[in-house]
């Protein structure tokens, strides 16, 4: 179990860095290769991103690592001028610079193409069984035989204080085990816009952890659980309960571990092995 957990966590971290999503650095300090500092904001996603100074000057990073004031290329996309940010005089035409309408149209076309590809890919590997509550793991065999990478992930619930997790937020009787099972490994279950299967706190949730990585990988990565039926967390039901999970207790406070994720992970795995029978 210890070896499986470490491999699963390592794979998960690698995947999270490889996939693109919306990013916003807010206004922060950046460094030119020669040490000169400037302040700018970088935001965007896998389709388009933009970087601007507080004064509205659009900037891009050149192949040499320096940040330059931007101009438009022949396709209407941002490209580097010869004026370096915070080193040369600000380029007036870079202020409030916008991509051309033709370029924006191309970006929109790419967004629509990718979204359609993701939708079609997902449908092809999961079949036509994606019907909210009624969907079961009927698509798993198709996923495994279609050349899809399947990653088994061991998820363990840990608690630093006994019983602290049995009464949280608006769940006075504790979060049920199936809440965690479905939020991590269900397929097409959390569909809040259909007014069903909302988060236990009433929040709108659009897809599980598994759904998210399937979508982000164009349907090429399926993350399943290491628990029963590959759809559940490691923790079994709490003794005497038909709904609550058995939390793995850590004999230290959270502050004890500080920023050492490695020590926390090793401790959690050791305690899980000792406390969860049959793992």
C-alpha positions as CSV (number, residue, x, y, z in Angstrom):
1,X,0.0,0.0,0.0
2,X,2.8,2.4,0.9
3,X,4.5,1.9,-2.5
4,X,1.1,2.3,-4.3
5,X,0.3,5.5,-2.5
6,X,3.7,7.2,-3.3
7,X,3.5,6.2,-6.9
8,X,-0.1,7.5,-7.2
9,X,0.7,10.8,-5.5
10,X,3.8,11.3,-7.8
11,X,1.7,10.7,-10.9
12,X,-1.0,13.0,-9.7
13,X,1.5,15.8,-9.1
14,X,3.0,15.3,-12.6
15,X,-0.4,15.4,-14.3
16,X,-1.4,18.6,-12.4
17,X,1.6,20.5,-13.8
18,X,1.2,19.2,-17.3
19,X,-2.4,20.3,-17.9
20,X,-3.4,23.8,-18.6
21,X,-6.1,25.8,-16.9
22,X,-6.9,29.5,-16.3
23,X,-4.2,31.3,-14.4
24,X,-3.9,34.8,-13.0
25,X,-0.7,35.9,-11.3
26,X,-2.3,39.2,-10.2
27,X,0.1,42.2,-10.1
28,X,3.5,40.9,-9.0
29,X,7.2,41.6,-9.4
30,X,9.1,40.0,-12.3
31,X,12.8,39.9,-13.1
32,X,14.6,40.5,-16.3
33,X,17.6,38.2,-16.9
34,X,19.9,41.1,-16.0
35,X,18.2,41.6,-12.7
36,X,16.1,44.6,-13.5
37,X,12.7,44.3,-11.8
38,X,9.2,45.4,-13.0
39,X,5.6,44.8,-12.0
40,X,3.0,43.2,-14.3
41,X,0.1,40.8,-14.3
42,X,0.0,37.6,-16.3
43,X,-3.4,35.8,-17.0
44,X,-5.0,33.5,-19.5
45,X,-5.4,29.8,-20.3
46,X,-4.3,27.1,-22.8
47,X,-5.8,29.1,-25.7
48,X,-4.6,32.6,-25.0
49,X,-2.8,34.6,-22.4
50,X,-1.8,38.2,-21.8
51,X,0.7,40.1,-19.7
52,X,0.3,43.8,-18.9
53,X,1.9,46.4,-16.7
54,X,-0.1,48.4,-14.2
55,X,-0.1,51.3,-16.8
56,X,-1.7,49.0,-19.4
57,X,1.4,48.2,-21.6
58,X,1.1,44.8,-23.1
59,X,4.4,42.8,-22.9
60,X,5.6,39.4,-24.0
61,X,8.7,37.3,-23.2
62,X,11.2,36.8,-26.0
63,X,13.1,33.7,-26.9
64,X,16.1,35.2,-25.1
65,X,14.2,35.3,-21.8
66,X,13.8,39.1,-21.7
67,X,10.4,40.7,-21.5
68,X,9.6,43.2,-24.3
69,X,6.8,45.6,-25.1
70,X,4.4,43.9,-27.5
71,X,3.5,44.7,-31.1
72,X,1.2,42.7,-33.4
73,X,2.5,40.2,-35.9
74,X,1.1,39.6,-39.4
75,X,-1.7,37.4,-37.9
76,X,-2.7,40.0,-35.3
77,X,-1.1,38.1,-32.4
78,X,1.2,39.6,-29.8
79,X,4.9,39.4,-30.5
80,X,8.0,41.1,-29.1
81,X,9.3,44.5,-30.2
82,X,12.9,45.5,-29.7
83,X,12.1,47.5,-26.6
84,X,12.8,45.8,-23.3
85,X,10.5,46.4,-20.3
86,X,12.0,48.6,-17.6
87,X,15.2,48.9,-19.6
88,X,14.2,50.8,-22.7
89,X,11.6,53.6,-23.1
90,X,8.0,52.3,-23.0
91,X,6.6,51.8,-26.4
92,X,3.5,53.9,-26.8
93,X,1.8,51.5,-29.3
94,X,2.0,48.7,-26.7
95,X,-0.3,50.5,-24.4
96,X,-3.9,49.0,-24.4
97,X,-2.8,46.9,-27.4
98,X,-5.5,44.4,-28.5
99,X,-5.3,41.3,-30.7
100,X,-6.9,41.8,-34.1
101,X,-10.5,40.7,-34.6
102,X,-9.3,38.1,-37.1
103,X,-6.9,36.6,-34.4
104,X,-9.6,36.7,-31.8
105,X,-11.9,34.8,-34.2
106,X,-9.2,32.2,-34.7
107,X,-8.8,31.7,-31.0
108,X,-12.6,31.3,-30.6
109,X,-12.6,28.7,-33.4
110,X,-9.8,26.8,-31.6
111,X,-11.8,26.8,-28.3
112,X,-14.9,25.4,-30.0
113,X,-12.9,22.8,-31.8
114,X,-11.2,21.6,-28.6
115,X,-14.4,21.6,-26.7
116,X,-16.0,19.5,-29.4
117,X,-13.1,17.1,-29.5
118,X,-13.2,16.6,-25.7
119,X,-17.0,16.0,-25.8
120,X,-16.7,13.5,-28.6
121,X,-13.8,11.8,-27.1
122,X,-15.5,11.5,-23.7
123,X,-18.6,10.1,-25.3
124,X,-16.7,7.5,-27.4
125,X,-14.9,6.1,-24.4
126,X,-17.7,6.2,-21.9
127,X,-20.4,5.2,-24.2
128,X,-23.9,6.6,-24.1
129,X,-24.5,5.7,-20.4
130,X,-23.7,9.2,-19.1
131,X,-27.1,9.9,-17.6
132,X,-26.5,11.6,-14.2
133,X,-27.5,9.4,-11.3
134,X,-28.0,6.3,-13.5
135,X,-24.4,6.1,-14.8
136,X,-22.4,3.2,-13.4
137,X,-18.9,2.0,-14.3
138,X,-20.1,0.5,-17.5
139,X,-17.5,2.4,-19.5
140,X,-14.4,1.3,-17.6
141,X,-13.8,-1.8,-19.8
142,X,-14.0,0.4,-22.8
143,X,-11.5,2.9,-21.3
144,X,-9.0,0.1,-20.6
145,X,-9.3,-1.4,-24.0
146,X,-9.2,1.9,-25.9
147,X,-5.5,2.7,-25.1
148,X,-6.5,5.1,-22.3
149,X,-4.0,5.6,-19.5
150,X,-5.6,4.4,-16.2
151,X,-4.1,5.6,-13.0
152,X,-5.1,4.0,-9.7
153,X,-5.1,6.6,-6.9
154,X,-5.2,5.8,-3.2
155,X,-7.1,8.5,-1.3
156,X,-7.0,8.3,2.5
157,X,-8.9,10.5,4.9
158,X,-6.8,11.6,7.8
159,X,-7.6,13.6,10.9
160,X,-5.3,15.3,13.4
161,X,-7.9,15.4,16.1
162,X,-10.3,12.5,17.0
163,X,-13.9,13.0,15.9
164,X,-13.2,16.5,14.6
165,X,-14.5,15.5,11.2
166,X,-17.7,14.0,12.5
167,X,-19.5,17.4,12.6
168,X,-18.5,19.9,10.0
169,X,-20.4,22.8,8.5
170,X,-24.0,21.8,7.9
171,X,-23.4,18.1,8.4
172,X,-23.9,17.7,12.1
173,X,-23.8,13.9,11.8
174,X,-20.6,13.9,9.7
175,X,-19.9,13.6,6.0
176,X,-20.9,10.3,4.6
177,X,-18.3,8.0,3.0
178,X,-20.2,8.1,-0.3
179,X,-19.7,11.9,-0.5
180,X,-16.0,11.3,-0.7
181,X,-16.3,8.3,-3.0
182,X,-18.4,10.2,-5.5
183,X,-16.5,13.5,-5.3
184,X,-13.3,11.8,-6.3
185,X,-14.2,8.9,-8.5
186,X,-17.7,9.1,-9.9
187,X,-18.4,9.7,-13.5
188,X,-21.2,12.1,-14.5
189,X,-22.6,12.2,-11.0
190,X,-22.0,15.8,-9.9
191,X,-24.3,17.7,-12.3
192,X,-25.4,20.7,-10.4
193,X,-26.8,22.6,-13.3
194,X,-29.5,19.9,-13.6
195,X,-30.5,20.7,-9.9
196,X,-29.4,17.2,-8.7
197,X,-26.4,15.8,-6.8
198,X,-25.2,19.1,-5.4
199,X,-22.3,19.2,-2.9
200,X,-23.4,18.2,0.6
201,X,-23.0,21.9,1.6
202,X,-25.4,22.9,-1.2
203,X,-22.6,24.2,-3.5
204,X,-22.8,23.8,-7.3
205,X,-20.3,21.1,-8.4
206,X,-19.7,20.3,-12.1
207,X,-17.9,17.0,-12.2
208,X,-15.8,14.9,-9.9
209,X,-12.0,14.8,-9.6
210,X,-12.1,11.9,-12.1
211,X,-14.4,13.8,-14.5
212,X,-12.0,16.8,-14.4
213,X,-8.9,14.9,-15.4
214,X,-10.8,13.0,-18.1
215,X,-11.9,16.3,-19.6
216,X,-8.6,18.0,-19.3
217,X,-6.7,15.1,-20.9
218,X,-9.2,14.9,-23.8
219,X,-10.4,11.6,-22.4
220,X,-6.9,10.0,-22.4
221,X,-6.5,9.7,-18.6
222,X,-8.8,7.9,-16.3
223,X,-8.1,8.2,-12.6
224,X,-9.8,5.4,-10.6
225,X,-9.7,4.6,-6.9
226,X,-7.7,1.9,-5.2
227,X,-10.6,1.1,-3.0
228,X,-13.5,-1.3,-3.7
229,X,-14.7,-1.4,-7.3
230,X,-12.1,1.3,-8.2
231,X,-14.7,3.9,-7.3
232,X,-14.0,4.5,-3.6
233,X,-11.5,5.9,-1.1
234,X,-9.3,3.6,1.0
235,X,-11.2,4.3,4.2
236,X,-13.9,1.7,5.1
237,X,-17.1,2.5,6.9
238,X,-16.7,3.4,10.6
239,X,-17.4,0.6,13.0
240,X,-21.1,0.6,13.9
241,X,-22.0,3.1,11.2
242,X,-23.6,2.5,7.8
243,X,-22.7,5.9,6.4
244,X,-19.6,7.5,8.1
245,X,-16.1,6.7,7.0
246,X,-13.3,5.5,9.4
247,X,-10.9,8.4,9.5
248,X,-7.2,7.6,10.0
249,X,-6.0,9.4,13.1
250,X,-2.6,11.1,13.3
251,X,-1.0,11.3,16.7
252,X,0.2,14.9,16.2
253,X,-1.3,18.3,15.5
254,X,-1.3,19.7,12.0
255,X,1.2,22.3,13.1
256,X,3.7,19.6,14.1
257,X,4.4,18.8,10.4
258,X,4.9,22.4,9.4
259,X,5.6,22.5,5.6
260,X,7.1,18.9,5.4
261,X,4.6,17.1,3.1
262,X,6.9,14.1,2.9
263,X,6.9,13.4,6.6
264,X,3.1,14.0,6.8
265,X,2.6,11.6,3.8
266,X,4.9,8.9,5.4
267,X,3.1,9.2,8.7
268,X,-0.4,9.1,7.1
269,X,0.5,6.0,5.2
270,X,2.0,4.2,8.2
271,X,-1.1,5.0,10.3
272,X,-3.4,3.9,7.6
273,X,-1.6,0.6,7.4
274,X,-1.9,0.2,11.1
275,X,-5.5,1.4,11.6
276,X,-7.3,0.1,8.5
277,X,-7.7,-3.7,8.7
278,X,-7.1,-5.5,5.4
279,X,-5.5,-2.6,3.6
